[in-house]
């Protein structure tokens, strides 16, 4: 929103959270229950795109409503089953409508960081990046599940 190129609206189900956001940024806010299909439909009908930063369990409904409203959809989920569901919904996307799940920390941002780091080497065999909820005392067994090979 700081660029002035986009009008950003943040939706949340709790008014105190919206008040904090409004005090710190120049975005619009909207009281919104992401479990309520009717509220989502009214809200998403006004926008070109939606970025869901919610728990993965909310994303299938948000993606469905976005598809019907003609809004592009992005989420930060890492949940594989949710991603499969969003891909199914995306099959009915309108021309120009984008559905892009998993734009969050992993595999989204972590892949960008890995690529940036990898470019600084003349020769590189493997890059391992830790992501997600890390145990206090990681073991070799646990590492395989929380690293992404690039």
Secondary structure, DSSP 8 states (H G I E B T S, - for coil): -TTSS---EEEES-HHHHHHHHHHSS-EEEE--TT-HHHHHHHHTT-SEEEE-S-HHHHHHHHHHHHHHT-EEEE----HHHHHHHHHHHTT--TT--EE---SIIIIIHHHHHHHHHHT-SS-S--EEE-SS--TT--HHHHHHTEEE-
